[in-house]
């Protein structure tokens, strides 16, 4: 047996704006709103707004012809960030419900504006606090599956909403350098989550970012990187606490999430349906 060190990711952070007014319907355009919702632990709640995925950069260059030909506008709404420091996987479904509640409120506040298709992209990260709390892989995976189900359930006004999930896996961090027991559990949980997605009915709507060794530089590619505990996280990607990401670390996440959004080809699919 081995004794795990415990690190809980707790931090108070300022939230980015969560709602905005929609443009008035001028009877000439059909607005498709696009929004990111972030759920999870402090890795989510601490995510700087300046380093969030840039939907303007991803979407606008690809839709100019569509706007001209079909009079369709894609309106990018401010992200909703409901991440909570110290959150575990079993708390994620309630965060997802909070997102839907905020969207319902936003729709009520904008009842006189145009209503159109809505693309909602959940970006989530949780699981590390489960490991530090001693939650078993089986139980954590069950909570993970319930989180997925919470996203894709039809809920009233969301029936016409296209939903996608990008889930970011646990990652090796500097404080784990000599904690081989926790490193092994992180690896097992990462693989278990991936298997859970593959067998989920909504697998085609989910992208999984395996970032277990994302912040380990060249050591991520050496023989025995994971099984031999040779993958070593680089401090430059983390704050001084060796636990939370630095801006350089978040920049890698931003790039990875943007690539997933492009891979999902959401706007192209929606344009064909409009």
C-alpha positions in Angstrom: 0.0 0.0 0.0 1.0 3.6 -0.4 0.0 6.8 1.2 -1.2 9.6 -1.1 -0.3 13.2 -0.5 -3.3 15.4 -0.6 -3.5 18.7 -2.5 -6.9 20.4 -2.8 -7.2 23.0 -5.5 -8.9 25.9 -3.8 -8.8 29.4 -4.8 -11.0 32.5 -5.0 -11.1 34.0 -8.5 -13.0 36.6 -10.4 -15.6 35.3 -12.8 -15.8 36.5 -16.4 -19.2 37.9 -17.6 -21.8 35.2 -17.9 -24.6 36.8 -20.0 -25.2 39.4 -22.5 -28.1 41.0 -24.4 -28.9 39.5 -27.8 -29.4 41.8 -30.8 -32.9 42.9 -31.8 -34.4 40.9 -34.5 -34.4 43.0 -37.7 -36.2 40.3 -39.7 -33.3 40.2 -42.1 -30.9 37.9 -40.2 -31.0 34.6 -38.4 -28.7 34.6 -35.4 -26.9 31.5 -34.3 -25.4 32.1 -30.8 -22.2 30.4 -29.9 -21.0 30.2 -26.3 -18.5 28.4 -24.1 -19.4 27.1 -20.6 -16.6 26.1 -18.3 -17.2 23.7 -15.4 -14.8 21.9 -13.0 -12.3 22.7 -10.3 -9.8 25.5 -9.7 -8.0 24.8 -13.0 -11.2 26.0 -14.6 -12.1 28.8 -12.1 -8.6 30.3 -12.4 -8.5 30.2 -16.2 -7.6 33.8 -17.2 -10.2 35.4 -19.5 -7.5 36.6 -21.8 -6.4 33.0 -22.4 -9.8 31.4 -23.0 -10.4 29.8 -26.4 -10.9 32.5 -29.0 -14.1 31.8 -30.8 -13.8 35.0 -32.9 -10.5 33.7 -34.3 -12.0 30.2 -34.9 -15.4 31.1 -36.3 -15.4 34.4 -38.1 -12.9 33.6 -40.9 -15.0 30.6 -41.8 -18.5 32.1 -41.9 -18.1 35.3 -44.0 -19.4 33.7 -47.2 -22.2 32.1 -45.3 -23.3 35.4 -43.9 -23.3 37.0 -47.3 -25.2 34.2 -49.0 -27.6 33.0 -46.3 -27.9 36.1 -44.1 -26.9 34.1 -41.1 -25.1 35.8 -38.2 -23.1 33.9 -35.7 -23.2 35.8 -32.4 -20.4 34.9 -30.0 -21.6 35.3 -26.4 -19.3 35.8 -23.4 -18.2 32.6 -21.7 -19.9 31.3 -18.6 -17.4 30.1 -16.0 -18.9 28.3 -13.0 -15.8 26.4 -11.9 -15.3 26.0 -8.2 -12.0 25.5 -6.4 -11.8 22.1 -4.7 -14.6 20.7 -6.8 -14.8 16.9 -7.4 -16.4 15.1 -10.2 -19.6 14.5 -8.3 -20.1 18.2 -8.1 -19.9 18.8 -11.8 -23.5 18.0 -12.6 -24.7 20.8 -10.3 -22.4 23.2 -12.1 -23.8 22.1 -15.4 -27.3 22.8 -14.1 -26.2 26.2 -13.0 -25.1 26.9 -16.6 -28.5 25.9 -17.9 -30.2 28.0 -15.2 -28.2 31.0 -16.3 -29.1 30.4 -19.9 -32.8 30.2 -19.0 -32.5 33.5 -17.2 -30.7 35.1 -20.1 -33.5 34.0 -22.5 -36.1 35.4 -20.2 -34.2 38.7 -19.9 -34.0 38.8 -23.7 -37.6 37.7 -24.5 -38.1 40.4 -27.1 -35.0 39.5 -29.1 -34.5 37.0 -31.8 -34.4 33.3 -30.9 -32.3 31.1 -33.0 -30.1 28.0 -32.8 -27.6 28.0 -30.0 -24.3 26.2 -30.0 -23.0 25.5 -26.4 -19.6 24.1 -25.9 -18.8 22.8 -22.4 -15.1 22.8 -21.5 -14.5 20.8 -18.3 -11.7 19.6 -16.1 -12.0 17.7 -12.8 -10.8 14.5 -11.2 -7.6 15.6 -9.5 -9.4 16.4 -6.2 -11.1 13.0 -6.4 -7.7 11.4 -6.3 -6.4 13.6 -3.4 -9.7 12.8 -1.5 -9.2 9.0 -1.9 -12.2 8.5 -4.2 -11.8 5.2 -6.0 -11.3 5.0 -9.8 -14.6 3.2 -10.2 -16.6 5.8 -8.2 -14.8 8.8 -9.9 -15.6 7.3 -13.3 -19.2 6.8 -12.4 -19.4 10.5 -11.4 -17.7 11.4 -14.7 -20.4 9.5 -16.6 -23.1 11.2 -14.7 -21.5 14.6 -15.7 -21.7 13.6 -19.3 -25.3 12.6 -19.0 -26.1 16.0 -17.3 -24.9 17.8 -20.4 -26.8 15.9 -23.0 -30.2 15.6 -21.3 -33.0 17.5 -23.1 -34.1 20.3 -20.9 -37.0 22.4 -22.1 -35.6 25.4 -23.9 -32.4 23.5 -24.7 -34.1 21.0 -27.1 -32.9 23.0 -30.1 -29.4 23.6 -28.7 -26.4 21.9 -30.1 -24.2 20.8 -27.2 -20.6 19.6 -27.2 -18.2 18.6 -24.5 -14.4 19.0 -24.4 -13.0 17.3 -21.3 -9.5 17.9 -20.1 -7.8 15.0 -18.2 -5.8 15.1 -15.0 -2.2 16.2 -15.5 1.1 15.5 -13.9 2.2 18.4 -11.7 5.5 19.3 -10.0 4.2 18.5 -6.5 3.7 14.9 -7.8 7.3 14.4 -8.9 8.1 11.9 -6.1 4.5 10.8 -5.3 4.6 7.7 -7.5 1.3 6.4 -6.0 -0.7 9.4 -7.0 0.9 9.5 -10.4 -0.2 5.9 -11.0 -3.7 6.8 -10.0 -3.8 9.8 -12.2 -2.8 7.6 -15.1 -5.5 5.0 -14.3 -8.2 7.7 -14.0 -7.1 9.3 -17.3 -7.5 6.0 -19.1 -10.7 5.1 -17.3 -12.3 8.4 -18.4 -11.2 7.8 -22.0 -12.9 4.4 -22.0 -16.0 5.9 -20.5 -16.3 8.4 -23.3 -15.7 5.7 -26.0 -18.7 3.7 -24.7 -21.0 6.6 -24.2 -23.9 7.1 -26.5 -22.8 10.7 -27.1 -19.2 9.9 -27.8 -19.3 11.6 -31.2 -20.1 14.9 -29.5 -17.2 14.7 -27.1 -13.5 15.4 -27.4 -11.1 14.3 -24.8 -7.8 16.1 -24.2 -5.3 13.7 -22.6 -2.9 16.1 -21.0 -1.4 13.7 -18.4 2.1 14.5 -19.8 1.3 17.7 -21.7 3.4 19.8 -19.4 6.4 17.4 -19.2 8.3 18.7 -22.2 10.7 16.3 -23.8 10.6 13.9 -20.9 7.0 13.0 -22.0 8.5 11.1 -25.0 11.2 9.1 -23.3 10.8 5.3 -22.8 9.0 4.6 -19.5 7.7 8.2 -19.4 4.5 7.1 -17.6 5.0 3.6 -16.4 8.6 4.3 -15.3 7.8 7.7 -13.8 10.2 9.4 -16.1 7.9 12.1 -17.3 8.6 15.2 -15.3 6.4 18.3 -15.3 8.2 21.5 -16.1 7.9 24.3 -13.5 7.4 27.0 -16.2 3.9 25.7 -16.9 2.9 26.1 -13.2 2.7 28.7 -10.5 5.1 28.6 -7.6 2.8 26.3 -5.7 3.6 23.5 -8.2 -0.1 22.8 -8.4 -1.9 25.5 -10.5 -1.2 26.4 -14.1 0.8 29.5 -15.1 -0.2 31.6 -18.0 2.2 29.5 -20.1 0.3 26.4 -19.1 -3.1 27.9 -19.9 -1.7 28.9 -23.3 -1.3 25.2 -24.1 -4.8 24.5 -22.9 -6.2 27.3 -25.0 -4.5 25.9 -28.1 -5.6 22.4 -27.4 -9.3 23.4 -26.9 -9.3 25.6 -30.0 -8.1 22.6 -32.1 -10.9 20.5 -30.7 -13.5 23.1 -31.6 -12.1 23.3 -35.1 -12.2 19.5 -35.3 -15.8 19.4 -34.3 -16.7 21.5 -37.4 -19.8 22.8 -35.6 -20.4 25.9 -37.7 -20.2 24.0 -41.0 -22.7 21.4 -39.8 -25.1 24.2 -38.6 -24.8 26.1 -41.8 -26.0 23.0 -43.8 -29.0 22.8 -41.5 -30.1 26.4 -41.7 
